[in-house]
Amino acid sequence: MTEILQFSTPSCGQCPQQAEILQSLAADRPSVQFEKIDATEATAKANEYGARSVPSTIVLDDDGAVISKFDGLTQAATIEDVL
């Protein structure tokens, strides 16, 4: 199953908008799972995936390998290209 990870923080202004985009993408694709992660609480996981800014979106393949990484607000069409 493809997984989309969104790293965010409570103070991030663009994070709610990014979450909406990602949730919509996942809802349209049964084989895609979406997980929103608070980077301030899960610093080890954020470091593991190289999330240095928020929002950061990481797309993982079925084996958990990183397919693509997006920093900042990313539109659905750009993410769809890698799904």
C-alpha positions in Angstrom: 0.0 0.0 0.0 1.3 3.4 -0.9 1.6 5.8 2.1 1.6 9.5 2.2 3.1 11.1 5.3 2.6 14.7 6.1 4.9 16.3 8.7 3.3 19.4 10.2 3.3 21.5 13.4 0.5 23.2 15.3 1.8 26.6 14.3 2.1 25.9 10.5 -0.3 28.1 8.6 -0.2 26.0 5.4 -0.4 22.6 7.1 -4.3 22.4 7.3 -4.6 23.2 3.6 -2.0 20.5 2.7 -3.7 18.0 4.9 -7.0 18.6 3.1 -5.3 18.0 -0.3 -3.6 14.8 0.9 -6.8 13.5 2.6 -8.7 14.0 -0.7 -6.0 12.2 -2.7 -6.1 9.3 -0.3 -9.9 9.2 -0.2 -10.0 8.8 -4.0 -7.5 5.9 -3.9 -8.2 2.8 -1.8 -4.6 1.7 -2.1 -3.2 5.0 -0.6 -3.0 5.6 3.2 -2.6 9.1 4.6 -0.9 9.8 8.0 -0.5 13.3 9.5 2.5 13.5 11.8 3.3 16.3 14.3 7.0 17.0 13.7 7.4 18.5 17.1 6.3 15.3 18.8 7.8 12.8 16.4 11.2 14.4 15.9 13.0 11.0 15.3 10.5 10.1 12.5 10.9 13.6 11.0 14.7 13.2 11.0 14.4 9.7 9.6 12.6 11.1 6.5 14.5 14.3 6.3 11.5 16.6 7.1 13.3 19.9 7.7 10.4 22.2 7.0 6.6 22.1 7.3 4.5 21.0 5.6 6.7 18.2 4.3 5.0 15.4 2.3 6.7 12.1 1.9 5.3 9.4 -0.5 6.3 5.8 0.3 5.9 2.7 -1.8 4.5 -0.7 -0.7 7.9 -1.6 0.8 8.2 1.7 2.8 10.9 3.2 0.5 10.6 6.9 -0.3 9.2 7.5 -3.8 9.2 11.3 -3.5 9.4 14.2 -1.1 7.8 17.6 -1.3 8.6 20.6 0.9 6.1 23.3 1.4 2.5 23.5 0.2 2.2 21.1 -2.8 -0.8 20.9 -5.1 -2.7 17.7 -5.7 -1.7 17.4 -9.4 2.0 17.4 -8.5 1.6 14.6 -5.9 -0.7 12.6 -8.3 2.2 12.4 -10.7 4.0 10.1 -8.3 1.0 8.0 -7.1 
